[in-house]
Amino acid sequence: MSKQYKVVILGGGSGGISTASRLVKAGIKDILIVDHADYHAYQPAWPLVGSGAETKEHTRKKMKKVIPKGADFIQQKVTAIQPVERIIRLDNNSQLNYEYLVVALGIQLDFDKIDGLTETLGKNQVCTNYLYDYVDYTYQSLKKVKTGNVIVTKPATPIKGGVAPENSLFTFDEFFKKNKKNRPDLILKNAHDTLFPVEKYRRQIEQYIKQKGISYDLQHDLIAVDGPNQMATFKNLRTGEQYSMPFDMLLVTPPMSAPDVVKQSSLSDENGWLDVDMYTLQHVRHQNVFALGDCTNLPTVKMGAAVRKQAPVLAKNLIAQIKGKKLKARYDGLTVCPIATEYGQAIMAEFGYDMKPKESMPIDQSKTNPLLYQLKKRGIPLMYWQGMLKGRS
Ligand SMILES: Cc1cc2nc3c(=O)[nH]c(=O)nc-3n(C[C@H](O)[C@H](O)[C@H](O)COP(=O)(O)OP(=O)(O)OC[C@H]3O[C@@H](n4cnc5c(N)ncnc54)[C@H](O)[C@@H]3O)c2cc1C
C-alpha cells in the first residue's frame, strides 16, 4: 500500500523543518516529513559542549515538537529514492508517492573510513564533537589531559560546520588558561591545503593560531587510530609519507560524504551529492525535485547558516513550480562561519559563492568581538529555534 502526498520532505533537520514551515505558512496542504530520528538537534552548539561551555541536553528537542502544525510526520528511514516513478521506499518496506519532493538528508559521517576509529571512539581519549552521544566525552577527556599532545583533525572531504575543529582548539587553549593547568601541545592536522577558503579570514585564523602557540600541518590526513596505545597515523598528502604520533587526546572530525541513499539514487552527481541548480535549488534533471543543505552539491561551506538562506529560496521556487510560474528566487551561496577565539570572544566569517566577504554587521567581523560571541552562543540558537525552524527568519 502506498500513499500519495503533494510534497514529501526527506529529512527533518535544519533544512527539512525550515522548508516545511514556510510551505505550511504559504498555504500548501498535504505535506509529509520523513526522518528516522527521535530528536532534532542544534548541532552548532556541540563544540561548546565539548569545551564545557554548554550542556548537551540543551542542544536538542523531540522531533515531534519541531514538526510544524499542518505537516505530517513519519519516523522511518528512507532506503531508496526513485525519481522517475516518484516513489520513496522506507525501512518498514512501505512506500510513498509524491508530486513534489524536497531532499534535506544532511551529510553522512564516515568514521569507518579511518582504520581502528569506530572501535575506540568514546574510549582511550578518542573523541568527536560530531555525534550527540559522544560530545560530552570530549569535555571529560579534556579535563583528564595533563601533558603531551592534544591533536585535532580535519579531513580532506567537505564537512559540515566547517570551522568546528578550529573552534575546539581555541576553546581548549582557553580551558587550560582558565584552569591554570600546564598546557599540553595543541596540534591541528588539517588535510586541506589552506586554513580557510576566504583570504581575509584565513589571515586572521592563522594569526590567532600563531598567537596561541598552536602548531598545525596542512595536507596531513588522519588515516588510522590505535586507541589502546594512543597513537594516531597520518598521511602527508603532498609527499605520500605516513607517520604515527602519540596523543593524550584526539578530537576527530570524520570524513563525510553524501548519504548512501542519495549516492545510490539517480538524483546524485558524479561525486554522490544531490545535483541541484546552484541558484534555484531545483534538481537539474527532475523539475519536481528540490534540495537544500549538506546533502547537495552547492559550492559553499556546509553550514546551518547557509541552510537559513536556502530555505526561503527553495520554498518560493517550489511554490512557483507548483503554480506553473517562473522560478525567480536566487541563492547566492551566502554562508556564515562563527569561530569562538576564546571564551567570550568570536569572529564571524560571512561570504558567498564568490568567496568574498559579505558581512552583514557594521563591524569588521574578522576581528575578535564579544558581541559576535554572544550572538554565536545565545542569539543564533534563539533565532534558530524561534525563527528559522518556524519559517520566520
Ligand atoms: C559539530 C558541528 C558544528 C557545527 N557548527 C556550525 C556552526 O557554527 N554554524 C552553522 O551554521 N552550522 C554549523 N554546523 C552545521 C549544521 O548543523 C548543518 O550544516 C545543518 O544542520 C545542515 O542542515 P541539513 O538539513 O542539511 O542537515 P541536518 O540538519 O543534519 O538534517 C538531516 C536530517 O536527515 C535525517 N536523515 C538522514 N538520513 C536519513 C534517512 N536515510 N532516512 C530518514 N532520515 C534521514 C537526519 O536524521 C536529520 O534529521 C555544525 C555541525 C556540527 C555537527
The ligand as a Gaussian input file, in Angstrom:
#p B3LYP/6-31G(d) Opt

LIG

0 1
 C       29.977000      19.838000      15.414000
 C       29.187000      20.707000      14.483000
 C       29.375000      22.073000      14.478000
 C       28.655000      22.898000      13.620000
 N       28.816000      24.257000      13.684000
 C       28.028000      25.052000      12.941000
 C       28.061000      26.472000      13.117000
 O       28.807000      27.009000      13.942000
 N       27.244000      27.234000      12.351000
 C       26.393000      26.678000      11.431000
 O       25.673000      27.423000      10.769000
 N       26.348000      25.349000      11.231000
 C       27.127000      24.517000      11.963000
 N       27.045000      23.152000      11.823000
 C       26.394000      22.600000      10.610000
 C       24.875000      22.497000      10.649000
 O       24.427000      21.798000      11.776000
 C       24.439000      21.781000       9.363000
 O       25.046000      22.388000       8.247000
 C       22.927000      21.807000       9.187000
 O       22.317000      21.098000      10.242000
 C       22.549000      21.189000       7.838000
 O       21.171000      21.029000       7.718000
 P       20.578000      19.815000       6.852000
 O       19.110000      19.946000       6.905000
 O       21.258000      19.758000       5.542000
 O       21.055000      18.509000       7.643000
 P       20.677000      18.053000       9.110000
 O       20.255000      19.214000       9.935000
 O       21.825000      17.229000       9.596000
 O       19.395000      17.128000       8.898000
 C       19.410000      15.930000       8.179000
 C       18.255000      15.078000       8.683000
 O       18.103000      13.934000       7.822000
 C       17.824000      12.797000       8.611000
 N       18.225000      11.615000       7.838000
 C       19.447000      11.344000       7.320000
 N       19.408000      10.193000       6.611000
 C       18.130000       9.740000       6.694000
 C       17.443000       8.602000       6.143000
 N       18.070000       7.701000       5.370000
 N       16.128000       8.457000       6.413000
 C       15.458000       9.361000       7.184000
 N       16.054000      10.461000       7.722000
 C       17.364000      10.638000       7.466000
 C       18.645000      13.022000       9.876000
 O       18.140000      12.254000      10.963000
 C       18.493000      14.529000      10.097000
 O       17.413000      14.837000      10.941000
 C       27.725000      22.314000      12.700000
 C       27.514000      20.932000      12.717000
 C       28.233000      20.130000      13.613000
 C       27.963000      18.635000      13.650000

